[in-house]
Amino acid sequence: MADASHPGTQGVDRIQHAYLAQVARRRLYGGLTLLVFALLMISGFVVADDRNAGGFWDGLSHVGDYPAVVLSEAWEKRADLPALIAKFFPALVETLNIAAVSTLLGAMTAIVLALLSTRGLARWPRMVPLFRRLMDLMRAVPEIVIALVLIFVLGGGPVPAMIAIAFHTTGALGKLFSEVAENADQKPVEGLASTGANWWQRMWLGVLPQVAPNFLSYGLLRFEINIRASAILGFVGAGGLGYELRNAMAWGPGRFDEAAAIFILLFGSIVFFDQLSSRLRNSLTEGQTH
């Protein structure tokens, strides 16, 4: 009996040794990857510090000076904060409008591109790679680059910001929507096709009812991101709270109370819409599971 079981024991030993060798190789590769990453980070930091005239370490101890000045001036003029918040509230509404319109436009375009680039659902299967690369391009270009180009062409204001954010939103949501659509059940689509329904009817009646909760959830998440993006684009002249904040900060001491009021408005709105959209997404998820 011992002789009969001996070959099997050797086979188990070989498998064990091969597994341990594979684990050792993976650890070695992981360690080398981590080492290369650390070297790249260190070299990148050295280059950045040299291009910054070597002032990073000297300025590190003063990193809190500017916020301290802003907070101290805002505290001294804290009685004026309610009036300043009311003064800049229209700018907040403009920022929210930019985010809402750009999210809506981007989501609508993303739905079309996602359905056209989903294998098994695409109207023109040979053009799926083209639509996917188009969404990659939209997603790769930062909003601020698009906004700067549009501001140069169209002038300052909310329209360049809206177009820039909608352009980037289309690429980002199109990728997510396409992944959701790939998991849709094909049976309703096939049933509609058998009755003679065209492509738009198959998508509208067979696919969108299945994926609508996920689409809406991703759209709400993107709306949160676009609020921040619209505020950031204000720094390059695209209007909204960001534009007012840039002016207040550029003026320097004497208007730091305005900067504090704008920060309060921006922070409060982001927290509010973050909580609201989170609750809506949770309700949609719970509705799907039930």
Stockholm file with secondary structure:
# STOCKHOLM 1.0

chainA/1-290         MADASHPGTQGVDRIQHAYLAQVARRRLYGGLTLLVFALLMISGFVVADDRNAGGFWDGLSHVGDYPAVVLSEAWEKRADLPALIAKFFPALVETLNIAAVSTLLGAMTAIVLALLSTRGLARWPRMVPLFRRLMDLMRAVPEIVIALVLIFVLGGGPVPAMIAIAFHTTGALGKLFSEVAENADQKPVEGLASTGANWWQRMWLGVLPQVAPNFLSYGLLRFEINIRASAILGFVGAGGLGYELRNAMAWGPGRFDEAAAIFILLFGSIVFFDQLSSRLRNSLTEGQTH
#=GR chainA/1-290 SS CHHHHHHHHHHHHHHHHHHHHHHHHHHHHHHHHHHHHHHHHHHHHHHHHHHTTTCHHHHHTTTTHHHHHHHHHHHHTGGGHHHHHHHHHHHHHHHHHHHHHHHHHHHHHHHHHHHHTSTTTCSSGGGHHHHHHHHHHHHHSCHHHHHHHHHHHHCSSHHHHHHHHHHHHHHHHHHHHHHHHHTSCSHHHHHHHHTTCCHHHHIIIIIHHHHHHHHHHHHHHHHHHHHHHHHHHGGGTCCSHHHHHHHHHHHCTTSHHHHHHHHHHHHHHHHHHHHHHHHHHHHHHHHHHC
#=GC SS_cons         CHHHHHHHHHHHHHHHHHHHHHHHHHHHHHHHHHHHHHHHHHHHHHHHHHHTTTCHHHHHTTTTHHHHHHHHHHHHTGGGHHHHHHHHHHHHHHHHHHHHHHHHHHHHHHHHHHHHTSTTTCSSGGGHHHHHHHHHHHHHSCHHHHHHHHHHHHCSSHHHHHHHHHHHHHHHHHHHHHHHHHTSCSHHHHHHHHTTCCHHHHIIIIIHHHHHHHHHHHHHHHHHHHHHHHHHHGGGTCCSHHHHHHHHHHHCTTSHHHHHHHHHHHHHHHHHHHHHHHHHHHHHHHHHHC
//
